[in-house]
C-alpha cells in the first residue's frame, strides 16, 4: 500500500496564481523541468528488460511531424518552416528507423498498439507520396490494425481529398481539424495561414471521405478576439455539426512570437485576461450543451460520449504507456518518462547510429505515479475512489485531504466516498489547481 507522502502533510498555501504569461496547461507529472539527462540510463535499462505490464495493457504511439507552412504567433511546439521535400522525407525515414530501434527492445518487441496519434507541427503538410510511404513503413514495423483509435491532425489549407483517402484507407478513425476561430481578421492577427473559406472547403472534403470521429480545435482568448467574434465563430462551428469540439485557453509561453511581441509592445490588442477566457469558455460549454453535446473534459465536448471517445487522452490519463517518435517527442513507459533530444541534427545522428535518441528522463516512484494519474484524471472532471483504491491502495480523501478541503471551500470541487468531482467553475481553471496536489519538491517548477 502506498503511504501518504510526509512532505504533503505540512501546511502549504493554496496555489491559484494566474500570470498572463508562461505555461498553464499541465501535460503530465512531475513537471518536464524535473526530467534530467543523468536519468537517461534509467530509461534505457527499462527498455532492455521485459515489460511489467500485462499483454492487454493499453499502449500508444505518438508520431511527431514538426513541419509547418508558417509559425503561428502563439505556438510553442518545436516546428520547422521552409523545409524542402527532400529534407522532410529524410526526417520521415529517421522516424521509421527510430521505431525499428524501439521495436527491437525487449520492453516493446511484442506489444500491440491500442491507440495512435499523429501530431505536429502540421502532419497534413506532408506530400501525398510521403504520407503514404511513411504510414506503410511504420505499420510494417508496428501495425495498428488492432488499435481502438488512430488520430491525425490536419490544418485546413493542407487538406485535400487524396490525402484524406490515404488516411482513411490506413485506418485513421479520428480526424482533428485545427480551426482556432472562424473569423478571418482574428486568424490573420494570430499568424494563421488559413481563412474561413479554407476551413469550409476542408471540412466538406473531410465529411465527403468520411471518418468515424471529426474533431474541430478552437482557441479562446486569441489576440483581437471579442465576445462577438468568439461566440459568432462557435455558432458557425455548431452549424457544421462536428462530432467533437475542443477549446483550449490561449497561453503565452516565453518561447513564442506572441510573447516577444507582448514584451516589446508590438500587439495591436491587449490579450484577454484569464477571467475573460473563462467567461467565454463557460458560455461555450453552455451553448454546446444546448445543442446536445456532452462536456467530457476541461477542454472538450462531444455529441455522443460512447461513439465519440478520445482514447489517446483517456488512456494516458489512466496510466497507459506511450511511445513518442520524432525530435523532442515525449514518452511514458513502465513508470519512466523520457523525451527525445530537441535538436534535429542530434536526433538524426543518434538514430543513424542505432541509438535511442533520448535526451532526458525521469523515473517515477509509486506515489508519483499515483499523483500523476490523479491530477490528470481531474482534467476529465472526476477521479473515481474505487479505481485509486484498487490500483494504488489509497483513500483519495485521506491522501489529499488538505488541498481537497481548501478547494472544496472555494466551490471548485467536491469529495465523497465515490470520488472527487470537479465543479464546472473548477473545470474552467483546473490546470491552475493541480499543483496543489504535487509533492512539495515539485511545486513551483516550470512545466517545460
Protein Blocks (a to p, Z undefined) as FASTA:
>chain_A
ZZddfklmpccdddfbdcfbdcfbdfbdcdfklpcfklmmmmmmmmmpccfbdfklccdd
ddddfbdfbdcfklcbdcdehiafklmmmmmmmmmmmmmmmmmpmklmmpccfbdcdded
jfklpcfklmmmmmmmmmmmmccklpcbdcddddfklgcfklmmmmmmnopabdcddekp
acfklmmmnopabdfklmmmmmmmmmmnopabdcddddehiehiafklmmmmmmmmmmno
pabdcdddddddfkbfklmmmmnopafbdcddfklmmmmmmmmmmmmmmnopacfbfkbc
cfblklmccfklmmmmnopacddedehiacdeehiacdddfbfklmmmmmmnopacbfbd
cdddfklmmmmmmmmmmmnopacfklmmmmnopafklmmmmmmmmmmmnopaccdfkbcc
ddfklmmmmmmmmmmmgcfklgoiafZZ
